[in-house]
């Protein structure tokens, strides 16, 4: 498997994890007493994954030699 294909697979996985956590946050906020620390934890994870997605997208573009 080539480098770009591995990056694309990883990107898709991270995007799915971000979506799953956003759903979890929405469901938790609907509860009568939402667990704020759990929501905060998920938000931090989402932020880290979004940063990683940006970096991986940059690496894909870099590989195409489009400066």
N, C-alpha and C positions, 0 to 999 in steps of 0.2 A: 504494500500500500504506500502510495506516495505521500510526501510531506503535506501537500495542500489538502489531500483527501482527509488525512488525520486531523488537520486543523479544522476543516469543515465539520467533521463528525463531532469534535470537541465543542465547536461553536453551537451546533444544534443541541447538544446535551445541556450546555450551560443555559441556553435560551429556554429550554423546557423546564429546567430547575427554577429559573427566575419566574416563569409563569406559574408553576406549582406553588411557589412560596407566596406569590401575589394573591392567589386563590385562598391559601391558608390565612393570610392576613385579613382578607375580606371576611372570611367566615368567622375568624376570631373576634373581629370588631362588631359583628352582629350579635354576639352573645351578650347576656345581661351584665356580666362582669368579665370583660375581656382581660386576658393576662398581658399586661403592658410590657413586661420584661420579655416575654416570648415574642411579641410583635417586634420589639426593638431588636432582638436577636436576628429575626428573619430579615429585617430592613438592612442590618449591617451585612448579612450574607449576600443579599441582593446587590448591594453597592459594590462589594468585592467582586462578585461575578460580572457585573456590568463593566467594571474596570478591566477585568480579564478579557471580556468579549471585545472591548475596544482595542486592546493590545493585540489580540489574535487577528482581528480584522486588519490592523495595520501590517501585521506580518504577512497576511495573504496578499495585500496590495503591494508590499515591498517585493515579494517574490515575483510579481508580474513585471517588475522593472518600470513601473509608471511613477516617475518621480515628480 
